[in-house]
Amino acid sequence: MRPRTDVVALVVGLIAVAVAALGLWAAFGAVSWPAVAIAAPLALVVVGLVGLVASRGNP
């Protein structure tokens, strides 16, 4: 039997990595806020899709 994936931990971890990346970007260079305004919603959609795919059961 295969162990189940902890979907909540996966989604929270991906969001934490995105926030940390933004923090590093701000620390080491100028943040392009128009780029963040486009990338942040797209990243949230991708994280949501990853969560949905990871949470579905085996057929």
GROMACS elastic network, one bead per residue, 0.5 to 0.9 nm:
[ bonds ]
;  ai    aj funct       b0    kb
    4     7     6  0.86769   500
    4    55     6  0.89350   500
    5     8     6  0.88816   500
    5     9     6  0.87644   500
    5    10     6  0.81314   500
    5    54     6  0.69523   500
    5    55     6  0.75963   500
    6     9     6  0.55346   500
    6    10     6  0.63258   500
    6    11     6  0.89287   500
    6    54     6  0.84876   500
    6    55     6  0.83795   500
    7    11     6  0.61893   500
    7    12     6  0.85641   500
    7    50     6  0.88212   500
    7    51     6  0.59840   500
    7    52     6  0.84814   500
    7    54     6  0.62631   500
    7    55     6  0.61169   500
    8    11     6  0.52718   500
    8    12     6  0.60863   500
    8    13     6  0.83427   500
    8    51     6  0.77405   500
    9    12     6  0.52040   500
    9    13     6  0.58277   500
    9    14     6  0.84941   500
   10    13     6  0.51275   500
   10    14     6  0.62002   500
   10    15     6  0.87223   500
   10    47     6  0.89270   500
   10    50     6  0.86709   500
   10    51     6  0.74024   500
   10    54     6  0.87875   500
   11    14     6  0.51778   500
   11    15     6  0.62909   500
   11    16     6  0.86062   500
   11    47     6  0.62834   500
   11    48     6  0.74881   500
   11    50     6  0.77337   500
   11    51     6  0.61115   500
   12    15     6  0.51615   500
   12    16     6  0.60954   500
   12    17     6  0.86285   500
   13    17     6  0.61617   500
   13    18     6  0.86705   500
   14    17     6  0.50958   500
   14    18     6  0.63247   500
   14    19     6  0.87797   500
   14    47     6  0.68674   500
   15    18     6  0.50652   500
   15    19     6  0.62739   500
   15    20     6  0.85956   500
   15    43     6  0.85698   500
   15    44     6  0.78402   500
   15    47     6  0.75358   500
   16    19     6  0.51209   500
   16    20     6  0.60685   500
   16    21     6  0.85146   500
   17    20     6  0.50382   500
   17    21     6  0.60673   500
   17    22     6  0.86221   500
   18    21     6  0.50757   500
   18    22     6  0.62862   500
   18    23     6  0.86721   500
   18    40     6  0.85397   500
   18    43     6  0.81152   500
   19    22     6  0.51014   500
   19    23     6  0.62370   500
   19    24     6  0.87312   500
   20    24     6  0.61955   500
   20    25     6  0.85274   500
   21    24     6  0.50941   500
   21    25     6  0.60998   500
   21    26     6  0.85800   500
   22    26     6  0.61566   500
   22    27     6  0.85811   500
   22    31     6  0.80487   500
   22    36     6  0.86054   500
   23    26     6  0.50707   500
   23    27     6  0.61124   500
   23    28     6  0.86970   500
   24    28     6  0.61222   500
   24    29     6  0.82589   500
   25    28     6  0.54521   500
   25    29     6  0.57103   500
   25    30     6  0.71809   500
   25    31     6  0.63373   500
   26    29     6  0.55006   500
   26    30     6  0.59278   500
   26    31     6  0.54651   500
   27    30     6  0.80049   500
   27    31     6  0.88880   500
   31    34     6  0.88781   500
   31    35     6  0.83631   500
   31    36     6  0.79237   500
   32    35     6  0.54292   500
   32    36     6  0.64557   500
   32    37     6  0.88372   500
   33    37     6  0.60231   500
   33    38     6  0.86845   500
   34    38     6  0.65833   500
   34    39     6  0.87164   500
   35    38     6  0.52752   500
   35    39     6  0.59964   500
   35    40     6  0.84089   500
   36    40     6  0.55687   500
   36    41     6  0.85409   500
   37    40     6  0.58542   500
   37    41     6  0.71722   500
   38    41     6  0.62012   500
   38    42     6  0.66818   500
   38    43     6  0.89137   500
   39    42     6  0.51724   500
   39    43     6  0.59571   500
   39    44     6  0.86132   500
   40    43     6  0.50927   500
   40    44     6  0.62364   500
   40    45     6  0.87297   500
   41    44     6  0.50545   500
   41    45     6  0.62725   500
   41    46     6  0.86849   500
   42    45     6  0.51286   500
   42    46     6  0.62746   500
   42    47     6  0.86522   500
   43    46     6  0.50529   500
   43    47     6  0.60933   500
   43    48     6  0.85049   500
   44    47     6  0.50256   500
   44    48     6  0.60510   500
   44    49     6  0.85651   500
   45    48     6  0.50269   500
   45    49     6  0.61772   500
   45    50     6  0.86189   500
   46    49     6  0.50665   500
   46    50     6  0.61616   500
   46    51     6  0.85655   500
   47    50     6  0.50554   500
   47    51     6  0.61735   500
   47    52     6  0.86788   500
   48    51     6  0.50028   500
   48    52     6  0.62089   500
   48    53     6  0.86478   500
   49    52     6  0.50204   500
   49    53     6  0.61207   500
   49    54     6  0.84429   500
   50    53     6  0.51907   500
   50    54     6  0.59951   500
   50    55     6  0.84949   500
   51    54     6  0.51144   500
   51    55     6  0.60258   500
   51    56     6  0.87368   500
   52    55     6  0.52037   500
   52    56     6  0.63588   500
   53    56     6  0.56327   500
   53    57     6  0.88520   500
   54    57     6  0.82340   500
   56    59     6  0.88013   500
